[in-house]
């Protein structure tokens, strides 16, 4: 009996470890490619919003991916049928309907012959949203898999520099603690290092200017505000946190919303919550009369 139970536990651990390896391999490898990707849902349909910061056009190919086929070190050996192709114009934002990807588990991305990674195909959300736009996965598929226990709803995905952007964080109860604040201060709270300096330039970051929620408490550590989904003041199926950000004045076409979700207590395990939004032409780029 003990041998039988040991075998069962061993098999479960092997399967779990295998799934962790699969999930760890997912995610668009866009660093250094000059392309950023944000999945979004608009009017119930999935789109990829892509920022091509290169000075040349890029042909994006998306196709089915078979994780069990071929050499595990050779991504292209696992490429199956091509599902769609689109040309991304230089130094611009492209928004592409990817409804035809629904129903696939994994898809690969290729930018002009450069393998860009493997991601989960769009997964239809379970809950109806109040606003036109919703984002479930992070910028460049940060946060690995999609899920619908915590997401953002947006009035728009495109803003002028210096504009005020209002978004809603929607969360179920017992989804940990979710923090927002200045990027460096947030990093210091996440890493519990008050003197930490970032090693990499995060690019244009949206600046938090206001946060409020009527049904969940909001704590504060310095300039970082933390929503606690485990201590609701009013029990609800879904809680809405209203966030206001200042859009940076930047020559780049995409800025980043950045938060962090602790699964349990602050200082424990967690993940960044990032979203990309399109930034219209900077004032410095506009023609002068």
Phi, psi and omega in degrees: 000316179296320179297320179297313180297321179298319180296318179298311180300318181299316180296317179299317180295319179297315180298316180297318180295320179299317180294322178297320179295320179296310181299322181293334181277349183277155178124139183287125178274069188270354179298127179087351180271343182079017180230135176238147185231132173231118172283140176216158175245128180232122180053037176084006180240145181274144177223154167253123172260117186240135176252112176263104181271003178287164176270006179226158178292154179230135175265115179264127176245134177236134180210173177293149181232127180254105184292338185267354186264149170069189180286129183294344178268357182242096182301318187294336177294342182258359176291131178250226185291137174286130184260324180197159179218143181210146178262127180262120181291153182292144175050047183206168177260134174239134177243119191237129176290125182240033180301329182292348178278343180300135181105342174270145178278309181233144174227152176256155175238142180222129180249103179050047177089357178261116176302128184250354177130179181234133183224164172288138175292158179306134181245117182304131181289155181276331186253143175285136181265157180273327182260167187293325185248145174216144177233129182249328178257155184280170176302132184057030179062033174296142184091007175063252190278156174283157175200164181233037171262336177221125178208176178241143172243139189232145171286324183209165175244010182221130184220154175280155175302142180071004178286159173265125181251125177253126176228164178239124169277125179247127183218147169278171177286157178060042174250027177081201180246140186234121186248147176222149179165186177305140189306311182295317180296322178296317178301319181293322178291317180300316184268357182055041178230100187295342181252012184296137173242137181296142180274340183231150175286117182284352184083188182298127182242137175290136183264121178292129178239346178195147177213136178206148176208133183272347188236354177231141179289149177238116177264169183221132172237103185062239179263007181260129180254134189234119177273129181254104183281354182268355182233061182294139173279336175222127182284126179217159177292318179227137178250142183242125179250121181272125182237138174239134181233152171264129180279131182290151173273102187222152176280347177281161187263356181221136176240163188244129166273131185227124174222182178217137179247116172271131183287333178229257182262156177300133184099346178270199182290155181182195181204152176285144172251107182239146175219142176259137175233147181283136178248127180288176186306135178292151177304322183292341180265346183286144181294141179267143178283000000 
